[in-house]
């Protein structure tokens, strides 16, 4: 079933309309969407610190997380405003349900930060369907992100990076590129 889910994702990705990415300007307030894998108890302390850092930088943030649970209305006590989706938000073939896609696409974002640290098809769907001008993430799924980060030590599952390290790297690259414009 996993190969079928991957095939369906690849098909959907190939048939998405062409995007024209726009690099974000950090000298103005940005609307940022943060995608992450929620921990099983939905604490997400690292995501909360990332949210606080983005707000200190003058950015409006929205967080969408995923946890592999079959529950409705999953909430995070640390991030009550964030949306945590689970297995109930996907159909039998692993595709996001239409109402979840509608909710995700209801807002436009200047920047998407995909903090996925390993191959996770449900999170790839979130990144694919998000309406964002510029998408940044690890080099885990070709064609979703406008800027892909490929750290040299991701050869094994044991070398999976920490979310805060990945966030710091993304911000460092984004500010470095902008300062060279």
C-alpha positions in Angstrom: 0.0 0.0 0.0 3.0 2.3 0.7 4.1 2.2 -2.9 0.6 3.0 -4.1 0.4 6.0 -1.8 3.8 7.2 -3.1 2.6 6.8 -6.7 -0.6 8.7 -6.0 1.4 11.5 -4.4 3.8 11.7 -7.4 0.9 11.8 -9.8 -0.8 14.6 -7.9 2.5 16.5 -7.6 3.2 16.2 -11.4 -0.3 17.6 -12.2 -0.2 20.6 -9.9 -0.3 24.0 -11.6 3.0 25.7 -12.1 4.0 28.1 -9.3 6.1 31.2 -9.7 8.1 31.4 -6.4 8.9 34.8 -4.9 11.7 35.3 -2.4 10.4 36.9 0.8 11.5 40.4 1.8 12.5 40.3 5.5 12.2 44.1 5.9 8.4 43.8 6.0 6.0 41.7 8.1 5.6 38.2 6.6 2.9 35.6 7.0 4.8 32.4 7.7 3.4 28.8 7.7 5.3 26.3 9.8 4.8 22.6 9.0 6.1 20.1 11.5 5.6 16.6 12.9 3.9 16.8 16.2 5.2 14.7 19.0 2.8 12.0 20.3 1.8 14.0 23.4 1.5 17.2 21.4 3.8 19.2 23.6 5.9 20.7 20.7 8.1 22.9 22.9 10.6 23.3 20.0 7.8 24.6 17.7 6.7 27.0 20.4 10.2 28.5 20.7 10.4 28.7 16.8 7.0 30.5 16.9 8.2 33.0 19.5 11.4 33.7 17.5 9.4 34.3 14.3 7.1 36.7 16.2 10.2 38.5 17.7 11.3 39.0 14.0 7.9 40.7 13.3 6.3 37.8 11.4 2.8 36.4 11.7 2.9 32.6 12.2 0.6 29.8 11.6 1.5 26.2 12.5 0.2 23.0 11.0 1.4 19.8 12.5 0.8 16.1 11.9 0.7 13.2 14.3 0.0 9.6 13.4 -3.1 9.2 15.5 -6.7 8.4 14.5 -8.3 11.2 16.5 -10.4 14.2 15.6 -9.7 17.7 16.9 -6.2 17.0 18.1 -4.9 20.0 20.1 -1.5 21.0 21.4 -1.5 22.4 25.0 1.6 24.4 24.2 0.4 25.7 20.8 -3.4 26.0 21.2 -3.7 28.1 18.0 -1.9 25.6 15.8 -3.7 23.0 13.8 -2.7 19.4 14.5 -4.0 16.9 11.9 -4.0 13.2 12.1 -4.9 10.1 10.2 -8.5 11.1 10.1 -7.6 14.0 7.8 -6.3 11.6 5.1 -8.2 9.1 2.9 -7.4 5.5 2.5 -4.8 6.2 -0.2 -2.9 8.7 2.0 -4.2 11.9 0.3 -5.5 14.9 2.3 -9.2 15.0 2.4 -10.9 17.9 0.5 -12.1 19.7 3.6 -8.5 19.7 5.0 -7.1 21.0 1.7 -9.8 23.7 1.7 -8.8 24.8 5.3 -5.1 24.7 4.4 -5.5 26.8 1.2 -7.9 29.3 2.9 -4.9 31.5 3.8 -2.0 32.8 1.7 1.5 32.8 3.1 4.6 34.6 2.1 6.9 31.9 3.4 6.5 28.2 4.2 9.0 26.6 6.6 8.8 22.8 6.3 10.5 21.4 9.4 10.0 17.8 8.4 13.2 15.9 9.3 12.5 12.6 7.5 10.4 11.3 4.7 6.7 11.7 5.9 4.1 11.6 3.1 1.4 13.3 5.2 3.6 16.3 5.7 4.7 16.3 2.1 1.0 16.7 1.2 0.8 19.7 3.5 3.8 21.3 1.8 2.4 20.5 -1.6 -1.0 22.0 -1.1 0.0 25.1 1.0 -0.5 28.4 -0.7 2.9 30.0 -0.1 5.0 32.3 -2.3 8.3 30.6 -1.2 8.7 27.1 0.3 11.8 26.0 2.2 12.5 22.5 3.5 15.0 19.6 3.6 15.8 17.8 0.4 13.4 15.0 1.1 10.9 15.2 -1.7 11.9 16.6 -5.1 9.8 19.4 -6.5 7.9 20.7 -3.5 10.2 23.3 -2.1 11.7 26.3 -3.8 14.8 26.1 -1.6 16.0 22.7 -0.5 18.5 22.2 2.2 20.7 19.1 2.0 22.9 18.8 5.0 25.8 16.4 4.4 25.1 14.1 7.4 21.5 12.9 6.5 22.6 9.5 5.2 21.0 7.4 7.9 17.9 7.6 10.0 20.1 8.0 13.1 21.5 11.2 11.7 18.0 12.9 11.6 18.5 16.6 12.6 16.8 18.4 15.4 13.9 20.7 14.4 15.5 23.8 16.0 18.8 23.1 14.2 16.9 22.9 10.9 15.0 26.1 11.6 18.2 28.0 12.5 19.8 26.8 9.3 16.8 27.9 7.2 16.8 31.3 8.8 20.5 31.6 8.4 20.3 30.7 4.7 17.3 33.0 4.0 18.9 36.0 5.6 22.3 35.3 4.0 20.7 35.1 0.5 18.7 38.3 1.2 21.8 40.2 2.4 23.6 39.3 -0.9 20.8 40.8 -3.1 
